[in-house]
Amino acid sequence: MTEIIVRTDVPYAVTVGGGVSRRLPELIRCADGAGTFALVSDNTVIGLYGDRVTALLEKTGKRVVPYVFPHGEGSKNGSEFLGILDFLARSSLTRDDYVVALGGGVTGDLAGFAASAYMRGIGFIQIPTTLLAAVDSSVGGKTAIDLPSGKNLAGSFYQPSAVICDTDFLDTLPPEVFSDGCAEVIKYGVLGNEKLLRHVTEKGTGFDREYVISECVRMKADIVSADEREHGVRTLLNLGHTLAHAIEKVSG
Ligand SMILES: NC(=O)c1ccc[n+]([C@@H]2O[C@H](COP(=O)([O-])OP(=O)(O)OC[C@H]3O[C@@H](n4cnc5c(N)ncnc54)[C@H](O)[C@@H]3O)[C@@H](O)[C@H]2O)c1
């Protein structure tokens, strides 16, 4: 198990390793004051890990209310965002309660933006289940939805209070989704981690997950700690993204 501290205004821990989700109740002590967890997940991930994570959250003695949306980028939109806000209100969440994002980058971005907006901001915990979310989107506090005119155009900087990355959750990823995440890993290697780049070049997709994810998170944590709101060095993390977003847009 590896723990990395992200030194933002309110520092938080990212815990990475096989089976770490079993320690969820102790890893989310930040939420001791909460009465309810709103578990936000997509309809694929909830079927795979929803029961397990719900049981672990319930071990803390708190109420768990699930919000499930259709998987995929198409759900990162304004109506799903408002749907979550309304769900939080109907479930009587208060400012002491927490949103828990269980899923990939779409879930984290959508749930994080909703957590930042509901009652002007309630607690937020990330449990990434894709490689992309593990190495990139779950850390650093960028949240967003897409607008009809473009990707990630509405959102906020809103840090989670804890990130729990169980590398065993990646076992069920379709190969193409795993490959999406590998592109982000290669990005970190190119940005200045020759040892990491050499490791993934040699091992291919059979790389040491805890080592690779921890290295990427450490690099992201250093950059985010230096430039939380992307006025300078944080733009490095967008390497390749402008071109890739253009390809996404024209290819649908
Ligand atoms: N906030 C940030 O800093 C940041 C950084 C990079 C990317 N992003 C955003 O992340 C999003 C992409 O994230 P993504 O690639 O994780 O997409 P995603 O969340 O849509 O997940 C991809 C697919 O994998 C499925 N899935 C997730 N976990 C699974 C598991 N363990 N087993 C089987 N299936 C699983 C999902 O249901 C989905 O169909 C984009 O919207 C992008 O803008 C945000």
The ligand as an SDF file (V2000), in Angstrom:
LIG
                    3D

 44 48  0  0  0  0  0  0  0  0999 V2000
  -10.6970   15.9480  -13.7840 N   0  0  0  0  0  0  0  0  0  0  0  0
   -9.5600   15.6830  -14.3830 C   0  0  0  0  0  0  0  0  0  0  0  0
   -8.4800   16.1210  -13.9610 O   0  0  0  0  0  0  0  0  0  0  0  0
   -9.5660   14.7990  -15.5930 C   0  0  0  0  0  0  0  0  0  0  0  0
   -8.3660   14.3180  -16.1200 C   0  0  0  0  0  0  0  0  0  0  0  0
   -8.4090   13.4560  -17.2060 C   0  0  0  0  0  0  0  0  0  0  0  0
   -9.6330   13.0850  -17.7510 C   0  0  0  0  0  0  0  0  0  0  0  0
  -10.7900   13.5620  -17.2050 N   0  0  0  0  0  0  0  0  0  0  0  0
  -12.1000   13.1510  -17.7270 C   0  0  0  0  0  0  0  0  0  0  0  0
  -12.2440   11.7460  -17.5200 O   0  0  0  0  0  0  0  0  0  0  0  0
  -13.2120   11.2470  -18.4410 C   0  0  0  0  0  0  0  0  0  0  0  0
  -12.7590    9.9160  -18.9860 C   0  0  0  0  0  0  0  0  0  0  0  0
  -12.6110    9.0170  -17.9170 O   0  0  0  0  0  0  0  0  0  0  0  0
  -12.6470    7.4400  -18.1310 P   0  0  0  0  0  0  0  0  0  0  0  0
  -11.8000    7.0940  -19.3030 O   0  0  0  0  0  0  0  0  0  0  0  0
  -12.3630    6.8260  -16.8170 O   0  0  0  0  0  0  0  0  0  0  0  0
  -14.1530    7.2000  -18.6280 O   0  0  0  0  0  0  0  0  0  0  0  0
  -15.4530    6.5850  -17.9190 P   0  0  0  0  0  0  0  0  0  0  0  0
  -15.6290    7.0860  -16.5610 O   0  0  0  0  0  0  0  0  0  0  0  0
  -16.5620    6.7980  -18.8790 O   0  0  0  0  0  0  0  0  0  0  0  0
  -15.1180    5.0310  -17.8820 O   0  0  0  0  0  0  0  0  0  0  0  0
  -14.9600    4.3340  -19.1040 C   0  0  0  0  0  0  0  0  0  0  0  0
  -15.8600    3.0990  -19.1490 C   0  0  0  0  0  0  0  0  0  0  0  0
  -15.3370    2.1170  -18.2810 O   0  0  0  0  0  0  0  0  0  0  0  0
  -16.3710    1.6000  -17.4490 C   0  0  0  0  0  0  0  0  0  0  0  0
  -15.7290    1.1920  -16.2010 N   0  0  0  0  0  0  0  0  0  0  0  0
  -15.2410    1.9990  -15.2360 C   0  0  0  0  0  0  0  0  0  0  0  0
  -14.6100    1.2880  -14.3020 N   0  0  0  0  0  0  0  0  0  0  0  0
  -14.7230   -0.0040  -14.6680 C   0  0  0  0  0  0  0  0  0  0  0  0
  -14.2280   -1.2130  -14.1170 C   0  0  0  0  0  0  0  0  0  0  0  0
  -13.4530   -1.2420  -13.0250 N   0  0  0  0  0  0  0  0  0  0  0  0
  -14.5320   -2.3700  -14.7510 N   0  0  0  0  0  0  0  0  0  0  0  0
  -15.2550   -2.3650  -15.9150 C   0  0  0  0  0  0  0  0  0  0  0  0
  -15.7170   -1.2470  -16.4960 N   0  0  0  0  0  0  0  0  0  0  0  0
  -15.4290   -0.0770  -15.8840 C   0  0  0  0  0  0  0  0  0  0  0  0
  -17.3700    2.7050  -17.3280 C   0  0  0  0  0  0  0  0  0  0  0  0
  -18.6560    2.2190  -17.0220 O   0  0  0  0  0  0  0  0  0  0  0  0
  -17.3010    3.3480  -18.7090 C   0  0  0  0  0  0  0  0  0  0  0  0
  -18.1680    2.6810  -19.5950 O   0  0  0  0  0  0  0  0  0  0  0  0
  -13.3810   12.3080  -19.5060 C   0  0  0  0  0  0  0  0  0  0  0  0
  -14.6430   12.9200  -19.3500 O   0  0  0  0  0  0  0  0  0  0  0  0
  -12.2840   13.3170  -19.2070 C   0  0  0  0  0  0  0  0  0  0  0  0
  -12.6340   14.6270  -19.5410 O   0  0  0  0  0  0  0  0  0  0  0  0
  -10.7790   14.4050  -16.1400 C   0  0  0  0  0  0  0  0  0  0  0  0
  1  2  1  0
  2  3  2  0
  2  4  1  0
  4  5  1  0
  4 44  2  0
  5  6  2  0
  6  7  1  0
  7  8  2  0
  8  9  1  0
  8 44  1  0
  9 10  1  0
  9 42  1  0
 10 11  1  0
 11 12  1  0
 11 40  1  0
 12 13  1  0
 13 14  1  0
 14 15  2  0
 14 16  1  0
 14 17  1  0
 17 18  1  0
 18 19  2  0
 18 20  1  0
 18 21  1  0
 21 22  1  0
 22 23  1  0
 23 24  1  0
 23 38  1  0
 24 25  1  0
 25 26  1  0
 25 36  1  0
 26 27  1  0
 26 35  1  0
 27 28  2  0
 28 29  1  0
 29 30  1  0
 29 35  2  0
 30 31  1  0
 30 32  2  0
 32 33  1  0
 33 34  2  0
 34 35  1  0
 36 37  1  0
 36 38  1  0
 38 39  1  0
 40 41  1  0
 40 42  1  0
 42 43  1  0
M  CHG  2   8   1  16  -1
M  END
$$$$
